Each structure stands twice: as C-alpha cells, then as structure tokens.
Amino acid sequence: MAQAELLDLGSPVNEEGLTLRLDLDQQVRRCFYVVPQVMGEDGSFTVSEVCPKCSNQLSEYEAGRFIRLICNEDTLVWVNP
C-alpha cells in the first residue's frame, strides 16, 4: 500500500512534495523532485527511459557520485545507485 502511494506521482504525498519543490524553485533556486524507486527481487532498480508525466526522454546527468536520470521539463530526477 505505502509503496504504491510512493510510486504514484499523483498520490497525496507526492503532490505535496511536488508543490514544495515548486515553491522552492520559485523562491530559492531551481530544484528537482527525487522520484522514489523500488528495488526488484533481484536487487536491481528499473527506471523508465521516459518521464511518466510528460513522456519526454529522460536525460543522464553524471556529475556527482551517482548517475541521475532527469526530466528538465517536470524537474523530476531518478537516482541510479
């Protein structure tokens, strides 16, 4: 149940997080919302190649310790451990 809520970008918890991200983006600086991921039974993470909100292709952002897949339009990010 909780996992389904976290994975649904339209769930109340994600809607609240996205609203907070927008407020920070407008008042402080550009920021991204990290989309939760679930580890599969084999220990791997599966991330779509397209954004679930706008269907645009995700871009790789490799600065830092982990590769991130980002949607610049919706300011969403998926971290690949």
Secondary structure, DSSP 8 states (H G I E B T S, - for coil): -HHHHHH-TTSHHHHHHHHHHHHHHHHT----EE----B-TTS-B---SB-TTT--B-EEE-SSSSEEEEETTTTEEEEE-
